[in-house]
Amino acid sequence: MVGNIYFINMPYSDFKQVKGRPVLVFKSIDKDDLLILPLTSNLKREGILITDNDIEDGKLKKESVIIVPKLTAIDSSLIKGSRFIASLKETSFTKVKRELCLKLGC
């Protein structure tokens, strides 16, 4: 699951509304919680550009940007039953980890 991109109903920060959005599963915290990073097709957005060259399995509809450091914790039930889009190559996932660490000041 970690390193995979899914299309989920992502809650807004007010938790009152949701929006369908692709997300990258960054880390499994425990059996119930995951850390995710949202994706956008707005290539002007700050983050990490990913293309089909970054994909191990699956396919992106469009080139996308992983919005770093918009790290969000969600309940794993939001992923279960959602649509799998793709999985990142290990080298691309390592790039995401490095960039997130830089943004968070690790």
C-alpha positions as CSV (number, residue, x, y, z in Angstrom):
1,M,0.0,0.0,0.0
2,V,2.8,2.4,0.8
3,G,4.1,4.0,-2.4
4,N,0.7,3.5,-4.1
5,I,-1.5,6.1,-5.5
6,Y,-5.3,5.8,-5.0
7,F,-8.3,7.9,-6.0
8,I,-10.3,8.6,-2.8
9,N,-12.9,10.9,-1.4
10,M,-10.5,13.2,0.4
11,P,-12.0,15.2,3.3
12,Y,-11.4,19.0,3.4
13,S,-9.7,20.3,6.5
14,D,-13.1,21.2,8.0
15,F,-14.1,17.5,7.6
16,K,-17.6,18.6,6.4
17,Q,-17.0,18.2,2.7
18,V,-15.0,15.8,0.5
19,K,-13.4,15.9,-2.9
20,G,-12.4,13.1,-5.2
21,R,-8.6,13.3,-5.4
22,P,-5.6,11.1,-6.1
23,V,-3.4,10.5,-3.1
24,L,0.0,8.9,-2.5
25,V,0.1,6.6,0.6
26,F,3.3,7.8,2.3
27,K,3.3,5.7,5.5
28,S,1.2,3.3,7.4
29,I,1.1,4.5,11.0
30,D,-0.8,1.6,12.4
31,K,-3.6,-0.7,11.2
32,D,-6.1,2.1,11.2
33,D,-4.2,5.2,10.1
34,L,-2.2,6.2,7.1
35,L,-0.2,9.3,6.1
36,I,-1.0,10.5,2.6
37,L,0.1,13.2,0.2
38,P,-2.4,14.6,-2.2
39,L,-1.8,15.0,-6.0
40,T,-2.9,17.6,-8.4
41,S,-2.8,18.0,-12.1
42,N,-2.1,21.7,-11.7
43,L,1.6,21.6,-12.7
44,K,2.2,25.2,-11.5
45,R,1.6,24.0,-7.9
46,E,4.7,23.6,-5.7
47,G,5.6,20.0,-5.1
48,I,7.2,17.0,-6.9
49,L,6.3,16.4,-10.6
50,I,5.6,12.8,-11.4
51,T,5.2,11.4,-14.9
52,D,4.7,8.0,-16.3
53,N,8.6,7.6,-16.0
54,D,8.1,7.5,-12.2
55,I,5.5,4.8,-12.3
56,E,6.2,1.1,-11.6
57,D,2.7,-0.2,-12.1
58,G,-0.5,1.4,-13.4
59,K,-0.9,4.7,-15.2
60,L,-1.5,8.3,-14.5
61,K,-4.2,10.1,-16.6
62,K,-2.1,13.3,-16.6
63,E,1.3,14.4,-15.3
64,S,0.8,15.4,-11.7
65,V,2.4,17.1,-8.8
66,I,2.6,15.5,-5.3
67,I,1.8,18.4,-3.0
68,V,4.6,18.4,-0.4
69,P,4.5,19.0,2.5
70,K,0.7,18.7,2.7
71,L,1.0,15.5,4.7
72,T,-2.4,14.3,6.1
73,A,-3.4,11.5,8.4
74,I,-6.5,9.5,7.3
75,D,-8.3,6.4,8.4
76,S,-7.3,3.5,6.3
77,S,-10.9,2.7,5.5
78,L,-10.8,5.6,3.0
79,I,-8.3,3.6,1.0
80,K,-10.1,0.3,1.2
81,G,-12.4,-0.1,-1.8
82,S,-11.0,2.9,-3.5
83,R,-9.6,2.8,-7.0
84,F,-5.9,1.9,-7.4
85,I,-4.2,4.2,-9.9
86,A,-0.5,3.4,-9.8
87,S,2.6,2.6,-7.7
88,L,5.8,4.7,-7.7
89,K,9.2,3.3,-8.5
90,E,11.4,3.0,-5.5
91,T,13.7,5.7,-6.8
92,S,10.7,8.1,-7.2
93,F,9.4,7.3,-3.7
94,T,12.8,7.9,-2.2
95,K,12.8,11.4,-3.9
96,V,9.4,12.1,-2.3
97,K,10.7,11.1,1.1
98,R,13.8,13.3,0.7
99,E,11.8,16.3,-0.4
100,L,9.3,15.9,2.5
101,C,12.1,15.7,5.0
102,L,13.6,18.9,3.6
103,K,10.3,20.7,3.8
104,L,9.6,19.5,7.3
105,G,13.1,20.3,8.5
106,C,14.2,16.7,9.4
